[in-house]
Amino acid sequence: MSLNWENSPATADYSIEELVITVLAEQFNNGEQATNGMGSFIPVAAFMLAKKTHAPDLIWLASSIGLECRPERIPASTLEAPLWRDSIMYLEQYSDFWDLVQNNWINKFCVGAGQLDQYGNANNSVIGGSDYHRPKVRLPGTAGLADLCSLNKKLYYWNLNHSPRSLVEKVDFISGAGYLDGGDARERLGLGDGPQLVVTNLAVMDFHPDSKRMRLKSVHPGSTVEEVQQATGFELLIPEEGVPNTRVPTQAQISLIRDVIDPDGMRNK
Amino acid sequence: MQEKITSLEEAIAPIRDGDVVALQIMATYAAPMTLVRELIRQKKKDLGLVVLIGGIAVDWLANAGVINRLIGAAVTMEQFGLCQQYRKAVEQGRIRVEEISESVLNARLGAGARGLPFLTTRGAIGTDLMKENSDNMKMLDDPFGGMPVMACRALVPDFALIHAHRADRYGNIQYEPGARWPDLAIMPKAAKHVVVTAEEIVDSEVLRRHPERTILPGFKVDAVVEVPNGAHPTSFFPNYGYDTQFHREWTSVSRNDEKATEFIDRYIRSPASQSEYLELIGGEERLEYLKEWEGKR
């Protein structure tokens, strides 16, 4: 890519999806291996953007199947064959993927969750109802999330609907272990790494290194700390030194997203 | 050698109400959809369904009252959204979900395939999955002194239903290289009986040209049926893509019980054969279109 992305100026012409993509892209670097799940246009766009800018040697495993794939643009599904185009290897059987993942290969996962709580526990299983077997809402299910959360991976969550319903004090069901009850609860079970960042339509959050509570890292231009707190179902940690604005995308990043990576606008679906 | 070729009716007939049936499927791809439709046509009931990631098939089986429990990691049609008939059945208590993660399913079927009581994983530790499924998942001390692991009880389905690229009359099954994700490695090996539909039945000599593509030996397979386009409306790499229009037609009615049932009457209960079904969904023109998909190499 001859485009000079390093010195490209910031732009005010971006959508929230594009901002979330650029924030996430910064988290993926050369020498790391990352994978995406289904319905994951934002993570896929972030990986593709990282590879086209600062991280050409990021190893991307498309939907746990196509290693180092090279799709020309984001297709209509992040699970199906068009995404695995030009892979160097297929992990043909799903046991091939889990054999690699259960050790410390494939170390980053970017994913969405129906509910996420103050300790980064994720729920994609059931919401409400009298008990687990009579839920108010049956969500798709954990798929591989439960595994990736417990297998020493770094997890990056995205959420385009920051609200007290999606960011809750305690998830109704832990389908993916975050920091559990906080502190060293996760470590005591022998689980390494864990949730790193939560990027929403309003803000970016990380986790306090000791308490493991979710902490406001930056607010997107146009939102305020108060607004973000109001839209969150629990008390966010607010750093005393203040909360900066999220860095906005550059012109180069935006043109890569719009013209090269995702001309069909899958990120908006 | 024993011949395994049979009809859809005969292939599915031995499945008894209450059996545990493992289905090859992953959201929108590679499901043996004619076998799914045959389960509905034969009015099977109270089946336990094992899936990695269930899609439209699970929604249909839920509407038709074929299944009353599901053992699997997820159910969704990915870009086409949640399976609404399945979701409603779970919320109303008509389907009981034994949710397990992918590595747990891998371990449970792996143990089943190898004749072991359990295999272990370190996935899913710390989640609530174990709490709701303590009959099948238990923490176990490492006898060699490391961190505890999760023991996952062997799962032996009564039947495995799969769709493959080709087979011979003796039940040797070939699959094209590529993604074989919806669990062709262990699921059929774990099951007591295996029923296969194949895009084509060929002479054994054709299989012998590419023995590396044979994924199941005939002695492990009970029944084989030739069904071209047998995965429709799911995709079948590299032969054809998923049918977007057909999935959308389903999701446009799937929130409404009556309309969903009408859809199933029209597309599943009415057609007398796979060729009638294929005519209904748009015939040769539609099938040609699905062959020209983005994933085709």
Chai-1 contact restraints between the chains, C-beta under 6 A:
chainA,res_idxA,chainB,res_idxB,connection_type,confidence,min_distance_angstrom,max_distance_angstrom,comment,restraint_id
A,M38,B,A27,contact,1.0,0.0,6.0,A-B,restraint_1
A,M38,B,E78,contact,1.0,0.0,6.0,A-B,restraint_2
A,G39,B,E78,contact,1.0,0.0,6.0,A-B,restraint_3
A,I65,B,A179,contact,1.0,0.0,6.0,A-B,restraint_4
A,P75,B,E294,contact,1.0,0.0,6.0,A-B,restraint_5
A,S77,B,E78,contact,1.0,0.0,6.0,A-B,restraint_6
A,S77,B,Q79,contact,1.0,0.0,6.0,A-B,restraint_7
A,L79,B,A27,contact,1.0,0.0,6.0,A-B,restraint_8
A,L79,B,E78,contact,1.0,0.0,6.0,A-B,restraint_9
A,A81,B,F237,contact,1.0,0.0,6.0,A-B,restraint_10
A,A81,B,G295,contact,1.0,0.0,6.0,A-B,restraint_11
A,P82,B,E294,contact,1.0,0.0,6.0,A-B,restraint_12
A,P82,B,G295,contact,1.0,0.0,6.0,A-B,restraint_13
A,Y90,B,A179,contact,1.0,0.0,6.0,A-B,restraint_14
A,E92,B,R180,contact,1.0,0.0,6.0,A-B,restraint_15
A,Q93,B,R180,contact,1.0,0.0,6.0,A-B,restraint_16
A,Q93,B,A185,contact,1.0,0.0,6.0,A-B,restraint_17
A,Y94,B,W181,contact,1.0,0.0,6.0,A-B,restraint_18
A,Y94,B,D183,contact,1.0,0.0,6.0,A-B,restraint_19
A,S95,B,N106,contact,1.0,0.0,6.0,A-B,restraint_20
A,S95,B,A185,contact,1.0,0.0,6.0,A-B,restraint_21
A,W98,B,S103,contact,1.0,0.0,6.0,A-B,restraint_22
A,W98,B,N106,contact,1.0,0.0,6.0,A-B,restraint_23
A,S125,B,E99,contact,1.0,0.0,6.0,A-B,restraint_24
A,Y132,B,E132,contact,1.0,0.0,6.0,A-B,restraint_25
A,H133,B,R96,contact,1.0,0.0,6.0,A-B,restraint_26
A,R134,B,G93,contact,1.0,0.0,6.0,A-B,restraint_27
A,R138,B,R87,contact,1.0,0.0,6.0,A-B,restraint_28
A,R138,B,V90,contact,1.0,0.0,6.0,A-B,restraint_29
A,R138,B,E91,contact,1.0,0.0,6.0,A-B,restraint_30
A,P140,B,A74,contact,1.0,0.0,6.0,A-B,restraint_31
A,P140,B,V75,contact,1.0,0.0,6.0,A-B,restraint_32
A,P140,B,T76,contact,1.0,0.0,6.0,A-B,restraint_33
A,G141,B,A73,contact,1.0,0.0,6.0,A-B,restraint_34
A,G141,B,A74,contact,1.0,0.0,6.0,A-B,restraint_35
A,G141,B,E99,contact,1.0,0.0,6.0,A-B,restraint_36
A,T142,B,S101,contact,1.0,0.0,6.0,A-B,restraint_37
A,A143,B,A73,contact,1.0,0.0,6.0,A-B,restraint_38
A,A143,B,A74,contact,1.0,0.0,6.0,A-B,restraint_39
A,G144,B,E102,contact,1.0,0.0,6.0,A-B,restraint_40
A,A146,B,S101,contact,1.0,0.0,6.0,A-B,restraint_41
A,A146,B,A124,contact,1.0,0.0,6.0,A-B,restraint_42
A,A146,B,T127,contact,1.0,0.0,6.0,A-B,restraint_43
A,A146,B,L129,contact,1.0,0.0,6.0,A-B,restraint_44
A,D147,B,S101,contact,1.0,0.0,6.0,A-B,restraint_45
A,D147,B,E102,contact,1.0,0.0,6.0,A-B,restraint_46
A,D147,B,S103,contact,1.0,0.0,6.0,A-B,restraint_47
A,D147,B,G123,contact,1.0,0.0,6.0,A-B,restraint_48
A,D147,B,A124,contact,1.0,0.0,6.0,A-B,restraint_49
A,S150,B,G123,contact,1.0,0.0,6.0,A-B,restraint_50
A,S150,B,A124,contact,1.0,0.0,6.0,A-B,restraint_51
A,S150,B,I125,contact,1.0,0.0,6.0,A-B,restraint_52
A,S150,B,G126,contact,1.0,0.0,6.0,A-B,restraint_53
A,L151,B,G123,contact,1.0,0.0,6.0,A-B,restraint_54
A,F173,B,D128,contact,1.0,0.0,6.0,A-B,restraint_55
A,I174,B,T127,contact,1.0,0.0,6.0,A-B,restraint_56
A,I174,B,D128,contact,1.0,0.0,6.0,A-B,restraint_57
A,A177,B,G126,contact,1.0,0.0,6.0,A-B,restraint_58
A,A177,B,T127,contact,1.0,0.0,6.0,A-B,restraint_59
A,L180,B,G126,contact,1.0,0.0,6.0,A-B,restraint_60
A,L189,B,I125,contact,1.0,0.0,6.0,A-B,restraint_61
A,L189,B,G126,contact,1.0,0.0,6.0,A-B,restraint_62
A,G190,B,M147,contact,1.0,0.0,6.0,A-B,restraint_63
A,L191,B,G126,contact,1.0,0.0,6.0,A-B,restraint_64
